[in-house]
Amino acid sequence: MRDLSYIDLNYEPSKDELIAEYYVEPAKGYSLKIAAANIASESSIGTWTTIKTMNDRIAEKLKPHVYSINPRQKTIKIAYAPELFEMGNIPQMFSSIAGNVFGMKLLNNLRLQDVRVPEKSMSKFPGPKFGIDGVRKITKIKKRPLIGTIVKPKVGLTSAQHAKVAYDSWVGGLDIVKDDENLSSLTFNSFKNRMKQVLKLRDKAEKETGNKKMYMPNITAESLEMLKRAKIVDQFGGEYVMVDILTSGWSGLQTVRNNVGKVIHAHRAMHAAITRNPRHGISMLTLAKFARLAGVDQLHIGTVVGKMHGGKREVINLHGEIEDSMITENGHILEENWKNIKPAFAVASGGLHPGLIPNVMKYLGNNIIMQFGGGCHGHPEGTRKGAAAIKQALEATMEKTSLTEYAKTHKELAGAIKKWGFSSPE
């Protein structure tokens, strides 16, 4: 298809149109302009040949416009009429702008870099039920970052053992304990039994410490099963659910948000299969925007300094000052002021230990949830001391005291520094 009528470099998008920005590498024999026209066509009203069923009314009302082509950066921007999308339906939106276009032979690589969702469309999404302010109200933590752990090993512990690790983490000083991404309801650790035992020890930890403690159980499963598991969480007095939002899918996430009145902690397991290649796939920036619109209260964004893929610029672009995003000119993605959409908490997790806390906070600020797996349970004296070391490192950073100085009077932090130092893990 060589219909260049989709290209209008003088076109000015309206505020009601959805804007998609793509990085494009055409296959041999095709120009960037031809590729752009085909992307616009395939993602909307066109097909590979002329058709008798097309008419001027459809074309005039629904034809998207390629209004920007940057040959040097190999990027294009396309404006789509709002009528092309079902309001509030994320699967349909991705089926359009990130669907068949990725399979076209005339492209070697294609990456959906960014999406500007118009305000009118945003109003049809619920956004976070609690958001940052709601989570801070529940936890009674007004200003500082929240600190937590992921029970390790990821799988293998019985429900009783899992609960004991959680209890030690809470009484050691952490605010949050969560399941890992691949722990659901397994033969050696069933979901219901885990809820019963962990939340019982959560109550015990709250009484002993006088502080609010949170548990984030992974309810990820088939969507109706997730709703059943959320009811079990409610039965035992839990305030949170955790969802692997990409493996469960956008529809699963929207089902949970629309039917479960609890804080939603979003794990991004599988994202790197989609986001890691800088020349192909979908950016984490785009996924983060739609996750917030769908209604997550917390979202993993990387750590800048930890073990997971995602460089400083990418992570800060998700949480801190945005340099390239089209709809974040006055703020940042998870906290930017979107009409009727609450801000969401950014979660830093992956290879963190107490010695990295000053750098994480330097890059990401106080509106962050920091989670430590091996960096808690790998402490030389075990989980409880590891939790204490994390809390001490946070206290030192909040007081603007160096960790080495603070460690002189806090042996748990000293033990963590001796083992991990201040360097990022490889």
Sequence and secondary structure as in RCSB ss.txt:
>XXXX:A:sequence
MRDLSYIDLNYEPSKDELIAEYYVEPAKGYSLKIAAANIASESSIGTWTTIKTMNDRIAEKLKPHVYSINPRQKT
IKIAYAPELFEMGNIPQMFSSIAGNVFGMKLLNNLRLQDVRVPEKSMSKFPGPKFGIDGVRKITKIKKRPLIGTI
VKPKVGLTSAQHAKVAYDSWVGGLDIVKDDENLSSLTFNSFKNRMKQVLKLRDKAEKETGNKKMYMPNITAESLE
MLKRAKIVDQFGGEYVMVDILTSGWSGLQTVRNNVGKVIHAHRAMHAAITRNPRHGISMLTLAKFARLAGVDQLH
IGTVVGKMHGGKREVINLHGEIEDSMITENGHILEENWKNIKPAFAVASGGLHPGLIPNVMKYLGNNIIMQFGGG
CHGHPEGTRKGAAAIKQALEATMEKTSLTEYAKTHKELAGAIKKWGFSSPE
>XXXX:A:secstr
   GGGB TT    TTSEEEEEEEEE TT  HHHHHHHHHHHTTT  SS  TT  HHHHHHH  EEEEEETTTTE
EEEEE GGGS TT HHHHHHHHTTGGGG TTEEEEEEEEEE  HHHHTTS   SSHHHHHHHHHT  SS EEEEE
 SSSS   HHHHHHHHHHHHHHT SEEE  TT SSBTTB HHHHHHHHHHHHHHHHHHHSS  EEE B  SSHHH
HHHHHHHHHHTT  EEEEEHHHHHHHHHHHHHHH  SEEEEE TTHHHHHS TTSEE HHHHHHHHHHHT SEEE
   SSSSSS  HHHHHHHHS  SS TT TTS TTTS BTTB   EEEEESS  GGGHHHHHHHH SSEEEEESHH
HHTSTT HHHHHHHHHHHHHHHHTT  HHHHHTT HHHHHHHHHHTTS   
